Amino acid sequence: MLTVNKSKLSAIPLVDDLVLDKQTVAKGTPLTSVIEIAIAERARTLAQSPAILDFVMRSLDAQKE
C-alpha cells in the first residue's frame, strides 16, 4: 500500500487522533507517517494493526477529491 501510493497518501491527513499503547498519532498527520509507524513498530503494534488499518481506511473514506 505504501510503496505504490506513497505520493498520494502523503497528501491525505489522519481524520482523528490515533491512540496506540505507547503513543498518540495526532489528527492531521499524513497517512504515510501512520503506515511507517506501523511498519517500524510492527512487533509492538501487531495487535493494534486492525485499529491502525481502520483509521487509515476512515481517513481515505473521508476524502472528497
Sequence and secondary structure as in RCSB ss.txt:
>XXXX:A:sequence
MLTVNKSKLSAIPLVDDLVLDKQTVAKGTPLTSVIEIAIAERARTLAQSPAILDFVMRSLDAQKE
>XXXX:A:secstr
 HHHHHHHHTT B SS EE SS EE TT BHHHHHHHHHHTHHHHGGGHHHHHHHHHHHHHT   
